[in-house]
Amino acid sequence: MACAELEALRLALLNITGTTDEHAKRHAEAELEDYLGDADPGPIQALANATTLDEAQRHLDAALVDLESEATRIDDDDPQAGYLRGRLVAVRDAERSLRRLREGTDALLDDLGEAHHTLHDAFPVED
């Protein structure tokens, strides 16, 4: 059973960061084989193809809604119930990590802007 949401997020982060880890990419694509070829893409395929943090957050949120719905419908005595609920916990954790990454990136951008302004205040450029 594939952890589709986590593998799709890995692909998204490979896309976003420009990382070329072919082994990780091939592994994730193999795990997502059933999702990536769909003519009608769902949130997993959209997440795997995300190229920005905003896209990744949006598609991960949609995938999480689907996963939560699936987890609420499964019977407690189903052999896959524990795995599905564990997957839900892992994906929620990944969602929080992605949010922290986004917040950290935004803070870095703010810090760089502030450093730029401070530098120009300290060393004004005359026209």
Buried (B, 14 or more C-beta within 10 A) or exposed (E): EBBBBBBBBBBBBBBBEEEEEEEBBEBBBEBBEEBBEEEEBBBBBBBBBBEEBEBBBBBBBBBBEBBEEEBEEBEEEEEEEEEBBEBBEBBBEBBEEBBEBBEEEEEEEEEEEEEEEEEEEEEEEEE
